[in-house]
């Protein structure tokens, strides 16, 4: 969620167990790979097979307008519903990794699956037209919907997911959400991505970085410089994980020096997140 002015809001690999499972499955299937584990995508849930962006990796974030694929950066973050597998494949041919933007914490009335959300899980507006907070306590309802969305990202060939609206517990959602509810839901979202071989980024939710840095492969942050929060993203950098960062209201000379010192991948963008960008 693009923030408004005002108050803010190492993957754990069981290597031996995975190796034993692979050996057992190889005995059953006649190959060294678990049958059907990658959904035909060539990926598995093994952390070693996921994309792992490093600190300082350049990126372009475009969620509106006609996609401009000419920006010379290794990573594109684009809307998962709005773009086809052909677009992802074209970016891959150009040597880019591609992140699938999805909202996982808010309902959007303009999405093709909007009717799959029952009324009782849809709360107050989050400040953006057509969007309302979700009751993330209702994982019985939300998990299968989000699983289908992540299937879409995987099937289109995306490398990773940017799940948005991941800090509802710090907002007026219409539901009595707590930090514990958010932690549980955010770990569910990470699991759904990893089960499909997708990397996943923690969007904002600065307060829970210490608990979640091990569950997420990178971070995506908005306006940490404006609110004096960028140092709080250090655990990701220290873990060798990229922090993709955007500002909207500060000129680059107000944040780029600190961004370089902290090894953030920083951009100046406009709120509509179109083509325009200024990189540090």
HELIX and SHEET records of a PDB file:
HELIX    1   1 UNK A   15  UNK A   29  1                                  15    
HELIX    2   2 UNK A   47  UNK A   49  5                                   3    
HELIX    3   3 UNK A   85  UNK A   93  1                                   9    
HELIX    4   4 UNK A  114  UNK A  116  5                                   3    
HELIX    5   5 UNK A  119  UNK A  121  5                                   3    
HELIX    6   6 UNK A  139  UNK A  155  1                                  17    
HELIX    7   7 UNK A  168  UNK A  170  5                                   3    
HELIX    8   8 UNK A  179  UNK A  195  1                                  17    
HELIX    9   9 UNK A  206  UNK A  208  5                                   3    
HELIX   10  10 UNK A  209  UNK A  212  1                                   4    
HELIX   11  11 UNK A  230  UNK A  233  5                                   4    
HELIX   12  12 UNK A  234  UNK A  238  1                                   5    
HELIX   13  13 UNK A  252  UNK A  254  5                                   3    
HELIX   14  14 UNK A  256  UNK A  262  1                                   7    
SHEET    1   A 9 UNK A  59  UNK A  62  0                                        
SHEET    2   A 9 UNK A  75  UNK A  79  1                                        
SHEET    3   A 9 UNK A  97  UNK A 103  1                                        
SHEET    4   A 9 UNK A 160  UNK A 164  1                                        
SHEET    5   A 9 UNK A 199  UNK A 203  1                                        
SHEET    6   A 9 UNK A 218  UNK A 222  1                                        
SHEET    7   A 9 UNK A 243  UNK A 247  1                                        
SHEET    8   A 9 UNK A 265  UNK A 268  1                                        
SHEET    9   A 9 UNK A 278  UNK A 279 -1                                        
SHEET    1   B 3 UNK A 106  UNK A 108  0                                        
SHEET    2   B 3 UNK A 131  UNK A 134 -1                                        
SHEET    3   B 3 UNK A 122  UNK A 125 -1                                        
END                                                                             
